[in-house]
Amino acid sequence: MSGNVFTGEGDYGIAEIIRSRPSHAEKLQHNLRDTDVRECFIAGVSPWRALMEPLQGDTAETYTVLLREEPVMMFGVVPQHELVARIWMLCSPAVERHPKTFMKLSPSIVDYFQNQYFLLENVCPMDHYKTIAWLEYLGFGFMAQPISMNGHAVFRFVRCQNTYYMQSLEDTRPVVS
């Protein structure tokens, strides 16, 4: 398999995507982007725990992106219940050296998970402007008011299967400068 439509495990141009294993978390935990390490800190978990927790649950779906057999990204969903899942992604700096590959593949990854859950959600630090712009590109909406997580301001972001519910969020997007 190749191309830009994510359907699970396979070859996607220069990237190979496979189901995550603990060995991937072991390698990636020491090579995360600074923003991802900060997100782990804000969530109150170590990078190791953030990468390993989804692998412990039977219902979570977690993938690893390999470039030349090296894990450069782990992502997936952790169901909150049958209609809602927490979507997440942690990356190494290598992802930023291949922006076209990951920008082309990102929408179909989100669509893949959106087809399984009515609502995808998580939080993002309000000062991670590049992440907020990327999430908006992917069709996520943001709550207008930040919430506090371990003393840090974060925005909750959501994406629904039914765009009717998303319309109410459009008037409440965060203002970032």
TORPA-4810 file (N, C-alpha, C, O; in nm, 3 decimals):
<nodes>
NODE_1_0.084_-0.117_0.000_0.000_0.000_0.000_0.089_0.124_0.000_0.190_0.128_0.070_M
NODE_2_0.051_0.222_-0.077_0.121_0.350_-0.072_0.022_0.459_-0.104_-0.089_0.431_-0.151_S
NODE_3_0.060_0.581_-0.078_-0.027_0.692_-0.107_-0.044_0.782_0.012_0.030_0.774_0.110_G
NODE_4_-0.144_0.868_0.002_-0.165_0.969_0.105_-0.295_0.947_0.182_-0.336_1.035_0.258_N
NODE_5_-0.361_0.833_0.163_-0.483_0.805_0.237_-0.451_0.699_0.341_-0.417_0.586_0.308_V
NODE_6_-0.462_0.738_0.466_-0.428_0.647_0.576_-0.537_0.544_0.594_-0.654_0.578_0.610_F
NODE_7_-0.498_0.417_0.591_-0.592_0.307_0.611_-0.540_0.210_0.716_-0.593_0.099_0.730_T
NODE_8_-0.438_0.250_0.790_-0.376_0.162_0.889_-0.232_0.134_0.851_-0.167_0.218_0.790_G
NODE_9_-0.183_0.018_0.887_-0.045_-0.017_0.860_-0.015_-0.017_0.711_-0.098_-0.058_0.630_E
NODE_10_0.106_0.030_0.675_0.147_0.028_0.535_0.258_0.124_0.505_0.310_0.192_0.594_G
NODE_11_0.295_0.129_0.378_0.397_0.223_0.331_0.328_0.347_0.277_0.233_0.339_0.199_D
NODE_12_0.376_0.462_0.321_0.319_0.591_0.281_0.432_0.681_0.232_0.478_0.769_0.305_Y
NODE_13_0.476_0.658_0.112_0.588_0.735_0.058_0.716_0.700_0.133_0.755_0.583_0.137_G
NODE_14_0.781_0.800_0.192_0.906_0.774_0.263_0.882_0.715_0.402_0.977_0.672_0.468_I
NODE_15_0.758_0.713_0.446_0.726_0.667_0.582_0.659_0.530_0.578_0.579_0.500_0.490_A
NODE_16_0.694_0.449_0.676_0.624_0.324_0.699_0.548_0.340_0.830_0.603_0.390_0.928_E
NODE_17_0.422_0.299_0.832_0.341_0.310_0.953_0.302_0.170_0.997_0.247_0.091_0.919_I
NODE_18_0.333_0.140_1.124_0.302_0.009_1.180_0.237_0.026_1.316_0.240_0.135_1.374_I
NODE_19_0.178_-0.081_1.368_0.123_-0.078_1.504_0.237_-0.055_1.602_0.346_-0.111_1.587_R
NODE_20_0.212_0.026_1.701_0.316_0.061_1.798_0.349_-0.055_1.890_0.265_-0.139_1.923_S
NODE_21_0.475_-0.057_1.929_0.527_-0.156_2.025_0.603_-0.081_2.134_0.646_0.033_2.112_R
NODE_22_0.620_-0.141_2.250_0.696_-0.076_2.357_0.837_-0.032_2.314_0.886_0.069_2.362_P
NODE_23_0.901_-0.106_2.226_1.035_-0.068_2.180_1.033_0.066_2.106_1.132_0.139_2.109_S
NODE_24_0.922_0.099_2.040_0.911_0.229_1.973_0.908_0.341_2.077_0.974_0.444_2.061_H
NODE_25_0.830_0.321_2.183_0.823_0.421_2.290_0.958_0.438_2.357_0.997_0.550_2.392_A
NODE_26_1.027_0.329_2.376_1.160_0.333_2.439_1.254_0.423_2.360_1.328_0.502_2.419_E
NODE_27_1.253_0.410_2.229_1.342_0.492_2.145_1.293_0.636_2.133_1.373_0.729_2.144_K
NODE_28_1.165_0.654_2.111_1.112_0.788_2.084_1.113_0.877_2.207_1.129_0.999_2.194_L
NODE_29_1.097_0.821_2.325_1.091_0.903_2.447_1.213_0.993_2.463_1.202_1.101_2.523_Q
NODE_30_1.327_0.953_2.413_1.452_1.030_2.428_1.474_1.127_2.312_1.575_1.198_2.310_H
NODE_31_1.382_1.130_2.217_1.404_1.211_2.098_1.278_1.288_2.058_1.251_1.305_1.939_N
NODE_32_1.203_1.335_2.155_1.083_1.414_2.124_1.117_1.560_2.102_1.217_1.610_2.153_L
NODE_33_1.032_1.628_2.024_1.045_1.773_2.008_1.024_1.839_2.144_0.954_1.785_2.229_R
NODE_34_1.083_1.954_2.163_1.068_2.027_2.289_0.921_2.056_2.320_0.879_2.046_2.435_D
NODE_35_0.843_2.091_2.218_0.701_2.121_2.242_0.626_1.996_2.291_0.536_2.007_2.373_T
NODE_36_0.664_1.879_2.241_0.599_1.756_2.284_0.638_1.719_2.427_0.554_1.673_2.504_D
NODE_37_0.764_1.740_2.461_0.807_1.716_2.600_0.731_1.810_2.692_0.688_1.769_2.800_V
NODE_38_0.714_1.935_2.651_0.640_2.032_2.733_0.495_1.989_2.749_0.439_2.002_2.858_R
NODE_39_0.432_1.939_2.643_0.294_1.892_2.654_0.283_1.777_2.753_0.186_1.770_2.829_E
NODE_40_0.380_1.688_2.752_0.380_1.578_2.850_0.389_1.635_2.992_0.316_1.594_3.081_C
NODE_41_0.480_1.730_3.011_0.498_1.793_3.141_0.368_1.859_3.188_0.328_1.843_3.304_F
NODE_42_0.303_1.932_3.099_0.177_2.000_3.134_0.071_1.896_3.172_-0.009_1.920_3.262_I
NODE_43_0.069_1.784_3.103_-0.028_1.678_3.133_0.007_1.602_3.261_-0.072_1.522_3.310_A
NODE_44_0.126_1.628_3.314_0.167_1.564_3.438_0.220_1.423_3.421_0.216_1.342_3.514_G
NODE_45_0.272_1.392_3.301_0.328_1.260_3.275_0.465_1.274_3.209_0.495_1.375_3.147_V
NODE_46_0.546_1.173_3.224_0.675_1.168_3.155_0.651_1.130_3.010_0.547_1.071_2.978_S
NODE_47_0.744_1.161_2.920_0.729_1.114_2.782_0.711_0.962_2.774_0.631_0.913_2.695_P
NODE_48_0.784_0.889_2.856_0.771_0.742_2.858_0.627_0.701_2.889_0.570_0.617_2.820_W
NODE_49_0.570_0.761_2.992_0.433_0.726_3.031_0.333_0.766_2.923_0.240_0.691_2.893_R
NODE_50_0.351_0.886_2.865_0.260_0.932_2.761_0.260_0.838_2.641_0.156_0.815_2.580_A
NODE_51_0.376_0.784_2.606_0.387_0.694_2.492_0.342_0.552_2.525_0.292_0.480_2.438_L
NODE_52_0.360_0.511_2.650_0.329_0.374_2.688_0.184_0.352_2.731_0.129_0.244_2.706_M
NODE_53_0.121_0.451_2.793_-0.016_0.431_2.842_-0.112_0.382_2.735_-0.190_0.290_2.761_E
NODE_54_-0.110_0.440_2.613_-0.204_0.389_2.512_-0.179_0.243_2.474_-0.270_0.174_2.428_P
NODE_55_-0.056_0.197_2.491_-0.024_0.058_2.457_-0.077_-0.042_2.560_-0.084_-0.162_2.534_L
NODE_56_-0.114_0.010_2.677_-0.160_-0.078_2.784_-0.309_-0.112_2.772_-0.353_-0.214_2.824_Q
NODE_57_-0.384_-0.028_2.704_-0.529_-0.051_2.694_-0.566_-0.135_2.574_-0.505_-0.124_2.467_G
NODE_58_-0.665_-0.219_2.591_-0.711_-0.305_2.481_-0.787_-0.228_2.374_-0.793_-0.271_2.259_D
NODE_59_-0.846_-0.114_2.411_-0.930_-0.042_2.316_-0.857_0.070_2.244_-0.909_0.123_2.145_T
NODE_60_-0.739_0.108_2.290_-0.663_0.215_2.223_-0.607_0.163_2.091_-0.578_0.044_2.077_A
NODE_61_-0.593_0.253_1.996_-0.535_0.221_1.866_-0.416_0.313_1.847_-0.432_0.435_1.839_E
NODE_62_-0.296_0.255_1.840_-0.173_0.335_1.838_-0.081_0.289_1.726_-0.060_0.169_1.707_T
NODE_63_-0.027_0.386_1.652_0.062_0.359_1.539_0.195_0.431_1.558_0.205_0.530_1.630_Y
NODE_64_0.297_0.378_1.491_0.429_0.439_1.489_0.467_0.466_1.344_0.449_0.381_1.256_T
NODE_65_0.522_0.586_1.321_0.576_0.621_1.190_0.725_0.594_1.195_0.796_0.643_1.283_V
NODE_66_0.772_0.517_1.098_0.914_0.486_1.087_0.973_0.552_0.964_0.915_0.546_0.855_L
NODE_67_1.087_0.616_0.982_1.168_0.664_0.871_1.300_0.590_0.879_1.371_0.599_0.979_L
NODE_68_1.331_0.516_0.776_1.452_0.433_0.776_1.459_0.346_0.902_1.564_0.333_0.965_R
NODE_69_1.345_0.288_0.936_1.331_0.195_1.049_1.346_0.260_1.187_1.351_0.190_1.288_E
NODE_70_1.353_0.393_1.192_1.360_0.465_1.319_1.224_0.524_1.353_1.163_0.589_1.268_E
NODE_71_1.173_0.504_1.475_1.046_0.566_1.514_1.062_0.719_1.525_1.146_0.768_1.600_P
NODE_72_0.980_0.792_1.449_0.984_0.938_1.453_0.852_0.998_1.502_0.845_1.118_1.530_V
NODE_73_0.749_0.916_1.512_0.619_0.964_1.557_0.538_0.847_1.608_0.543_0.737_1.553_M
NODE_74_0.463_0.873_1.716_0.359_0.780_1.760_0.231_0.860_1.771_0.232_0.975_1.814_M
NODE_75_0.121_0.798_1.731_-0.008_0.867_1.735_-0.119_0.765_1.752_-0.099_0.645_1.732_F
NODE_76_-0.235_0.816_1.788_-0.349_0.726_1.798_-0.465_0.788_1.871_-0.475_0.909_1.887_G
NODE_77_-0.555_0.700_1.915_-0.671_0.741_1.991_-0.686_0.651_2.113_-0.651_0.533_2.111_V
NODE_78_-0.737_0.711_2.219_-0.772_0.639_2.340_-0.922_0.664_2.363_-0.960_0.776_2.396_V
NODE_79_-1.005_0.563_2.345_-1.149_0.583_2.362_-1.183_0.627_2.504_-1.131_0.573_2.602_P
NODE_80_-1.271_0.726_2.513_-1.324_0.770_2.642_-1.454_0.697_2.670_-1.485_0.664_2.785_Q
NODE_81_-1.530_0.672_2.566_-1.644_0.580_2.561_-1.671_0.554_2.415_-1.592_0.595_2.330_H
NODE_82_-1.779_0.487_2.381_-1.798_0.441_2.243_-1.811_0.553_2.140_-1.790_0.528_2.021_E
NODE_83_-1.843_0.675_2.180_-1.860_0.784_2.085_-1.746_0.885_2.085_-1.732_0.964_1.991_L
NODE_84_-1.664_0.885_2.189_-1.562_0.989_2.207_-1.425_0.925_2.228_-1.411_0.827_2.302_V
NODE_85_-1.324_0.982_2.161_-1.187_0.936_2.181_-1.094_1.056_2.196_-1.116_1.162_2.137_A
NODE_86_-0.991_1.035_2.276_-0.884_1.135_2.290_-0.780_1.103_2.183_-0.719_0.996_2.183_R
NODE_87_-0.760_1.198_2.092_-0.662_1.182_1.985_-0.530_1.245_2.029_-0.529_1.348_2.096_I
NODE_88_-0.419_1.183_1.992_-0.291_1.234_2.038_-0.181_1.202_1.936_-0.197_1.116_1.850_W
NODE_89_-0.069_1.273_1.950_0.047_1.251_1.864_0.169_1.310_1.934_0.163_1.420_1.988_M
NODE_90_0.279_1.237_1.933_0.408_1.286_1.984_0.513_1.253_1.879_0.514_1.144_1.822_L
NODE_91_0.604_1.350_1.853_0.698_1.337_1.741_0.841_1.373_1.779_0.866_1.442_1.878_C
NODE_92_0.931_1.325_1.698_1.071_1.368_1.704_1.089_1.487_1.609_1.001_1.514_1.528_S
NODE_93_1.201_1.559_1.619_1.226_1.669_1.526_1.236_1.625_1.380_1.225_1.709_1.290_P
NODE_94_1.255_1.498_1.353_1.264_1.448_1.215_1.138_1.480_1.135_1.144_1.498_1.014_A
NODE_95_1.025_1.486_1.203_0.899_1.517_1.135_0.905_1.654_1.069_0.852_1.674_0.960_V
NODE_96_0.970_1.748_1.134_0.979_1.884_1.079_1.074_1.892_0.960_1.072_1.991_0.888_E
NODE_97_1.157_1.790_0.940_1.245_1.787_0.822_1.172_1.729_0.700_1.225_1.733_0.589_R
NODE_98_1.053_1.677_0.721_0.972_1.619_0.612_0.828_1.672_0.621_0.734_1.593_0.629_H
NODE_99_0.811_1.804_0.619_0.676_1.858_0.643_0.572_1.820_0.539_0.456_1.798_0.574_P
NODE_100_0.610_1.810_0.413_0.511_1.778_0.309_0.452_1.639_0.330_0.332_1.619_0.316_K
NODE_101_0.537_1.544_0.362_0.490_1.407_0.383_0.385_1.404_0.493_0.279_1.343_0.477_T
NODE_102_0.414_1.469_0.604_0.324_1.461_0.719_0.202_1.552_0.704_0.095_1.519_0.754_F
NODE_103_0.216_1.665_0.635_0.100_1.751_0.612_0.001_1.683_0.516_-0.120_1.697_0.532_M
NODE_104_0.052_1.610_0.418_-0.037_1.541_0.324_-0.110_1.425_0.390_-0.226_1.398_0.358_K
NODE_105_-0.044_1.356_0.481_-0.101_1.237_0.543_-0.191_1.270_0.662_-0.284_1.195_0.692_L
NODE_106_-0.166_1.382_0.730_-0.239_1.416_0.853_-0.391_1.420_0.837_-0.460_1.362_0.921_S
NODE_107_-0.446_1.484_0.734_-0.594_1.487_0.724_-0.656_1.348_0.715_-0.761_1.323_0.775_P
NODE_108_-0.593_1.258_0.641_-0.655_1.125_0.630_-0.639_1.043_0.757_-0.720_0.954_0.784_S
NODE_109_-0.536_1.071_0.837_-0.523_1.005_0.967_-0.639_1.048_1.057_-0.702_0.965_1.122_I
NODE_110_-0.665_1.178_1.061_-0.775_1.228_1.143_-0.908_1.172_1.091_-0.993_1.131_1.170_V
NODE_111_-0.926_1.171_0.960_-1.050_1.115_0.903_-1.067_0.967_0.939_-1.177_0.922_0.968_D
NODE_112_-0.958_0.893_0.936_-0.961_0.750_0.972_-1.018_0.732_1.112_-1.106_0.647_1.134_Y
NODE_113_-0.969_0.811_1.207_-1.019_0.799_1.344_-1.158_0.860_1.358_-1.240_0.811_1.436_F
NODE_114_-1.186_0.967_1.284_-1.317_1.031_1.292_-1.427_0.937_1.245_-1.540_0.945_1.293_Q
NODE_115_-1.396_0.849_1.152_-1.494_0.751_1.106_-1.531_0.651_1.214_-1.634_0.584_1.204_N
NODE_116_-1.449_0.640_1.317_-1.475_0.545_1.425_-1.542_0.608_1.546_-1.605_0.538_1.626_Q
NODE_117_-1.530_0.740_1.561_-1.581_0.810_1.679_-1.657_0.935_1.637_-1.619_1.003_1.541_Y
NODE_118_-1.763_0.964_1.708_-1.839_1.085_1.679_-1.757_1.210_1.711_-1.762_1.309_1.637_F
NODE_119_-1.681_1.205_1.820_-1.606_1.322_1.864_-1.462_1.282_1.896_-1.438_1.185_1.966_L
NODE_120_-1.367_1.359_1.841_-1.226_1.347_1.876_-1.189_1.471_1.956_-1.231_1.581_1.922_L
NODE_121_-1.111_1.454_2.061_-1.080_1.568_2.147_-0.945_1.552_2.213_-0.889_1.443_2.219_E
NODE_122_-0.894_1.663_2.264_-0.777_1.668_2.350_-0.756_1.814_2.389_-0.845_1.897_2.369_N
NODE_123_-0.640_1.843_2.444_-0.606_1.980_2.480_-0.471_2.015_2.419_-0.391_1.928_2.387_V
NODE_124_-0.448_2.146_2.404_-0.324_2.199_2.348_-0.286_2.323_2.427_-0.371_2.408_2.453_C
NODE_125_-0.159_2.336_2.466_-0.119_2.459_2.535_-0.152_2.581_2.449_-0.130_2.581_2.328_P
NODE_126_-0.205_2.684_2.512_-0.252_2.800_2.436_-0.139_2.877_2.369_-0.165_2.958_2.280_M
NODE_127_-0.015_2.854_2.410_0.097_2.924_2.346_0.170_2.837_2.243_0.278_2.875_2.197_D
NODE_128_0.116_2.724_2.206_0.173_2.641_2.099_0.104_2.678_1.968_0.020_2.605_1.917_H
NODE_129_0.143_2.794_1.914_0.075_2.853_1.800_0.080_2.766_1.674_-0.018_2.758_1.601_Y
NODE_130_0.194_2.703_1.649_0.205_2.617_1.530_0.112_2.496_1.543_0.052_2.453_1.444_K
NODE_131_0.101_2.442_1.662_0.012_2.328_1.684_-0.133_2.370_1.665_-0.211_2.298_1.603_T
NODE_132_-0.169_2.486_1.716_-0.306_2.536_1.700_-0.338_2.556_1.552_-0.447_2.519_1.507_I
NODE_133_-0.246_2.614_1.476_-0.269_2.635_1.332_-0.284_2.501_1.260_-0.369_2.487_1.173_A
NODE_134_-0.202_2.403_1.297_-0.210_2.270_1.235_-0.343_2.203_1.268_-0.405_2.142_1.180_W
NODE_135_-0.387_2.214_1.393_-0.515_2.155_1.433_-0.632_2.222_1.360_-0.727_2.155_1.321_L
NODE_136_-0.625_2.353_1.341_-0.729_2.423_1.264_-0.730_2.373_1.120_-0.837_2.351_1.063_E
NODE_137_-0.613_2.355_1.060_-0.600_2.300_0.925_-0.669_2.163_0.916_-0.728_2.128_0.814_Y
NODE_138_-0.660_2.086_1.024_-0.720_1.953_1.027_-0.869_1.954_1.059_-0.931_1.848_1.064_L
NODE_139_-0.926_2.072_1.083_-1.070_2.082_1.104_-1.115_2.077_1.249_-1.234_2.059_1.275_G
NODE_140_-1.023_2.093_1.343_-1.061_2.096_1.483_-1.109_2.235_1.521_-1.060_2.335_1.469_F
NODE_141_-1.204_2.241_1.612_-1.250_2.366_1.670_-1.198_2.376_1.812_-1.163_2.276_1.875_G
NODE_142_-1.193_2.499_1.862_-1.138_2.525_1.994_-1.240_2.593_2.083_-1.319_2.676_2.038_F
NODE_143_-1.238_2.558_2.209_-1.319_2.630_2.307_-1.256_2.768_2.325_-1.133_2.782_2.324_M
NODE_144_-1.338_2.869_2.341_-1.288_3.007_2.346_-1.204_3.035_2.469_-1.103_3.105_2.461_A
NODE_145_-1.245_2.980_2.580_-1.174_3.009_2.704_-1.079_2.894_2.739_-1.118_2.778_2.737_Q
NODE_146_-0.955_2.929_2.769_-0.863_2.823_2.810_-0.903_2.765_2.946_-0.972_2.830_3.025_P
NODE_147_-0.859_2.644_2.970_-0.877_2.582_3.100_-0.738_2.565_3.161_-0.638_2.574_3.090_I
NODE_148_-0.732_2.540_3.288_-0.603_2.522_3.353_-0.574_2.373_3.370_-0.659_2.296_3.414_S
NODE_149_-0.453_2.335_3.333_-0.407_2.198_3.352_-0.271_2.205_3.419_-0.173_2.248_3.358_M
NODE_150_-0.266_2.162_3.544_-0.141_2.165_3.621_-0.075_2.303_3.618_0.047_2.315_3.607_N
NODE_151_-0.159_2.407_3.628_-0.109_2.544_3.634_-0.077_2.607_3.500_-0.022_2.717_3.496_G
NODE_152_-0.111_2.540_3.389_-0.084_2.593_3.254_-0.216_2.610_3.181_-0.307_2.529_3.196_H
NODE_153_-0.226_2.716_3.102_-0.346_2.742_3.023_-0.343_2.656_2.896_-0.246_2.659_2.820_A
NODE_154_-0.451_2.581_2.875_-0.465_2.497_2.756_-0.603_2.520_2.695_-0.699_2.553_2.764_V
NODE_155_-0.610_2.500_2.562_-0.738_2.504_2.493_-0.783_2.360_2.468_-0.704_2.276_2.427_F
NODE_156_-0.909_2.334_2.493_-0.968_2.206_2.453_-1.002_2.218_2.306_-1.062_2.317_2.263_R
NODE_157_-0.965_2.118_2.228_-1.001_2.115_2.087_-1.084_1.992_2.058_-1.066_1.887_2.120_F
NODE_158_-1.177_2.005_1.963_-1.268_1.897_1.929_-1.294_1.895_1.779_-1.282_1.996_1.710_V
NODE_159_-1.330_1.777_1.731_-1.373_1.761_1.591_-1.485_1.658_1.592_-1.469_1.549_1.646_R
NODE_160_-1.598_1.695_1.532_-1.717_1.609_1.531_-1.742_1.553_1.392_-1.705_1.615_1.292_C
NODE_161_-1.804_1.435_1.387_-1.848_1.380_1.257_-1.951_1.471_1.194_-1.950_1.491_1.072_Q
NODE_162_-2.038_1.526_1.274_-2.148_1.609_1.227_-2.106_1.755_1.240_-2.089_1.805_1.351_N
NODE_163_-2.089_1.823_1.127_-2.043_1.962_1.130_-2.145_2.057_1.192_-2.110_2.171_1.224_T
NODE_164_-2.269_2.015_1.209_-2.368_2.099_1.275_-2.320_2.142_1.414_-2.334_2.259_1.452_Y
NODE_165_-2.263_2.050_1.487_-2.216_2.080_1.622_-2.092_2.167_1.619_-2.068_2.244_1.712_Y
NODE_166_-2.013_2.156_1.515_-1.890_2.235_1.505_-1.919_2.382_1.478_-1.839_2.468_1.513_M
NODE_167_-2.033_2.412_1.415_-2.064_2.551_1.383_-2.070_2.637_1.508_-2.033_2.754_1.503_Q
NODE_168_-2.115_2.582_1.618_-2.124_2.661_1.740_-1.986_2.695_1.796_-1.973_2.787_1.876_S
NODE_169_-1.884_2.621_1.756_-1.749_2.649_1.803_-1.682_2.759_1.722_-1.589_2.823_1.772_L
NODE_170_-1.727_2.782_1.598_-1.658_2.877_1.512_-1.656_3.017_1.569_-1.560_3.091_1.545_E
NODE_171_-1.756_3.056_1.642_-1.759_3.189_1.701_-1.673_3.197_1.827_-1.656_3.304_1.884_D
NODE_172_-1.620_3.084_1.869_-1.548_3.082_1.995_-1.403_3.038_1.978_-1.341_2.993_2.074_T
NODE_173_-1.348_3.052_1.858_-1.209_3.014_1.836_-1.118_3.102_1.920_-1.148_3.219_1.943_R
NODE_174_-1.007_3.047_1.965_-0.915_3.127_2.044_-0.851_3.234_1.958_-0.830_3.216_1.839_P
NODE_175_-0.822_3.345_2.020_-0.751_3.452_1.954_-0.603_3.435_1.988_-0.563_3.447_2.104_V
NODE_176_-0.524_3.408_1.886_-0.380_3.392_1.908_-0.307_3.493_1.823_-0.349_3.526_1.712_V
NODE_177_-0.198_3.541_1.876_-0.122_3.640_1.799_0.014_3.590_1.768_0.093_3.660_1.704_S
</nodes>
